[in-house]
Amino acid sequence: MFETKIERISEPNEKEENQIMDVWEQSVRATHTFLAEKDIISLRPLVREAIKSVSFLACIKKDQENICAFIGVENGKIEMLFVAPETAGAGLGKQLCLYAINELGAKYVDVNEQNPQAIGFYEHIGFKKSGRSELDGQGNPFPILHMELK
């Protein structure tokens, strides 16, 4: 079914970048129901740039070729963690998250307040709410919960 091997991506090539963007978009459409189409479109270039610039980027492939989950970590913070909807619930997100915590020292994550599934996931891992911002990183009215591993 899944290789479940975490594979670091030092510099994503075009194929990897496109697969990561596909996973991101599928996941966002499945879990970020508060976003309008225009919001998703406006986020695409920001996400594409983030996957190129994050200091640690890794993925899990559902076979030798196709990425089905990925994580990006920067300075002890999980900046992105997305799992393709068809693989949700298989433990891939947890595996990536625990790797980030145990191997990279990740202790922080920001989560959209309107994404209760993600909040529950991180709380289950051990993260606790440490703050809240009324606006997201782009200044949009999508509140962000700041969470910290205690």
N, C-alpha and C positions, 0 to 999 in steps of 0.2 A: 504494500500500500504506500507507505512513506519511508523514505530513507531515514528521516529524522536526524540526519547529521547536519550540524550547524556549519555552514560554509561561509567564511569571511570573503567579502568582496572588497578588494583594495580600491580599485577604480572600475566602476561598472562600465562594461562595454555597452554598445547600443542595444543589443538583444536583452541583456540583463536589466538595463534601465527601462526598456519598454515593458518587460515582464513585471518589474517592480511597480511601475505606474499602473499597469492593469490590475494588479493585486490591490493597490491603494484605492483605485477608483471603485472596484467591485465592493471592497470592504466599506468604503465611505457610503456608497449607495445603500448598502444593507444596514448600516448602523447609525449613520448620521442623518436621520430622516428630517431633521430640522433645517438642513441645508437646501437651498433652492438650486436649480440647475446653474444659474449664473454664479452662485457661490463656488460650486465645484469647478466650474470652468476657470474662475479667477484664481483658485488655489493650485491648479495644475502646474503652472510654471514655478511657483514657489516650492512645491514638493519636488519637482524635477531638480531644481537647484540644490535643495536640501540633501537629496540622496547623493549628490556629487560632492558635497562639502562636509558632511558629517564625518567625524574622525573614525568611527567604527560602524561599519555596515555589514550585516550578515543576513543569510537567508537559509531557509529549508526548502528543498525541492521535493515535489511529489514523485519525481522520477529523475533520471539523470539530467534532464534538460529544463524542466519547468518549475519556476519559483512559485511557491504557494504561501509563503509567509516570510516576513522580513522585519528586521529591527535596526534602528539607528541610535547610537549612543554618543553623547558629547559631554565631556567634563562631568561625569557621574550622573547624567540625566538621560533618561530614555526619551529621545526626541520623537521617535516614531516606532510604532509596532502595529503591523497590520497583517491580517490573515485572510486568505481568500474565503469567501462565504462557504464554498463547498467543502472546505476542510475545517471550518469552525467547530469547536468542541472536541477536536482530536488531540488536544494538549500541546499543539505547536506553539501557540502564543505563550503558554506557561513555560515551555522549554526555553524559548528565546529570552523571556523575561528573567528566569532564574539564572541563565547564563550571564546576562548583563549584570545581575546583582552579584553573583558569586565570582565571576571571572574579571569583571570590569569595574566593580565597585559602584554600580549604579544605585542611587538612593533617592532619586527624585523623578517625578513625572508630572506633566500637566495633562488634564483630561477635560474635554468639553463637558460642562455640567449637564447638558441635554443628552448625554450618552450614558444612561444608567447601566448599560451592559458593561461598558469599559470601567466605570467606577466600581462596580461589583467585582469585576475581574481583579483590579489592582488591590481592592480591600482584601480579597481572598488571599492574595499573595502576601499581604502584610502592610501595605501602604495605608497611611492615614492622611486625612485632609489637614493641610498646614496653612492654607490661605485660599483666597478667591479673588479673581479679577473680573470685573464687570464686562470687559471687552476681550476679544481674542487678540492674537499677535498682530493682526492686520487692522485692528481698530473696529471690528464688526461687533454687533451686540450679541455675541455668543459667549456667555460667561465661562470662564476657565477655573477649574479647581486645581490648585497646586497641592500635590500629594508628596509625602515623604515616607520613606521606610524607617520605621521606629525600631 
